């Protein structure tokens, strides 16, 4: 197995791929090096690729207001981000900044579509893993939203009854 295929075999996204499938996948990826402080992409940029972190660290942040950005999450070796760019041409929803010199692998939307066309079995396995990750990330976002609402209610002095009037009754 090549060094890149060996690395990819350890990435959750490609967990279900065997050595042959990983060898088929690698030509669709391009290697990108970023120095600490570099921007991989900015919020509102064109969304056209997924990135896999082989080395380094990337912080993903969201612009809140004026000069305030909030870090949503950090990605390290073996993680991937930007997956919405494989499916949707909507602008990037956040900014990705390199915090430790990074070696990233880029999978462009066009390459992903080529995998679908020529290697549907590989694409299906990748999509299955993407769905699992989407679910995990959505659950985490739901929990963060719940905590933000709870904090906001406590900070503004809303009672539970007032919150139920605003947001509706608890579902059963």
N, C-alpha and C positions, 0 to 999 in steps of 0.2 A: 504494500500500500504506500502511496506517495505521502510525503509529510503533510500536504494540505488535506488529502483524503483522511489521513489519520486524525488530524485536528477536527475536521468536519464530523467525523464519527462520534465525537464527544459533545457536539452541539445538539441540544434538545430537538431542534427543528429537523435534524437529519438522523435522528436516533433509529428510525425504521429502515434506513438504507444500508444495503450491504456494500462490500468493497467495489463491486462492479458498478453499482448505481452511483456511488460517490465518485468513481473515476469518470463516469458519464457526466456528472454534474459539474465537476471542477472547471471545464473550459468555459462554462457560462458565467463564472465569477471573475471579477477583476480586483486586483490587490491595490489598496490605497494606504499611503502612509500619511499620518497627520502629527504635527508637533503639538505639544501641550499649548493650549490657548487658541488653537485653530477651531474654526467652525466647520462642522461637517455639512450642516444645512441650517437655515434660519426659518423661523416661523413665517408662514406665508410663501415660502419658496415652492417651486414646482415639486410635487411629490412623485418620484419615479423609480425608487429603488429601496431595497432592504439592505442593511449593513450588519455584518457579523464581526464581532470583536475577537481577534486572535490574541492581541496584546494591548495593554493600556487600559484607559478608562475614559468613559464618555458620560457627561451629565446632560440630561434632557430637562429643559426649563420652559416655562410658559410665561409670556409677558402678561402682567396683571394690570399695571397702570403706570403712567409717567416713566420713571426710571426703575420701576420695581419688576423684577423677574423672580419667579419662584422655581426652585429645583423640584421637579416631579419625581425623578428617579435617576439612578446611576447604573451604567452597564459596564461589565468587566469581561475578561476573557471567557469565551464560550457563550456569551449573551448575544442577542440580536435585537435590532430596533429598526423602525421605519417601515415595518411590514405593511402598513396601510397603503404605501406607495406601490405595492405589487398589484393592488386591485382597484385603486381609486386615484384619479388624477386631481382630486381636490388639493388645495394648497396644504403644505405641512402645517400641522397643528401645534408644533412646538419647535424649539431650537435645540440642536445637539452640539455641545461644546466638548472638545477634547480636554481632559483634565490631567492626563498622563500620556506622554507620547504613545501613539496608537498605530497598530497595524490592523486595518479593517479589510474585509472582503465585501464587495458590492455585487448584489444581484439586481440587475435592472429589470424593470417591468417587461420590456421587449424580450429579454432573455428568458424570463419566467414564462411568458406566453409561448416561446419556442419550445421550452421543456414540455409544456402542456401539449403542444402539437406533435412533437416527435417522441416523447417519452411519457405518455399519460400515466403509466404505472408509478413512475418516480414522482410526478406532479401530485398524484392522489395521496401518496404517503406524506409529502411535504404539507399539503393542504390539511390533512388530518391533524398533524402536529400544530399547524397554525391555528386551527379551530380550538384546540386544547389551550394554547397560549392566550388566544383572544378571550376565552372564558375565564381563565385565571386572572388576566389583567382587568377584565370587566368587574369581576367580583371584588378585586382590590380597590378599584375606582368607586364602586358602590359603597364600600366600607369607608373610604376617605370622605365621600359625599355625606354619609350619615354622620360622621364625626364632625365635619365642618358645620352641618346644620345644627347639631347638638351644641357645639361650641357657640355658634351664633345666637342660639336661643338663650343659652346661659348668660352670654355677654350682654344681651339686650334686656334680660330680665323677663322674657316670656315664660309663662307657666306652661305646663303640659297641656292644660285645657286650651290655652291660647294657641299653642302650636297645632293642636288637633283642628281648631277652627281654621287655621291658615292652610294646613296641609292635608286635612281630611283625617278621618278616624283610622286607627290601626286596623289593617286587614286581618281577617281571621282565617 
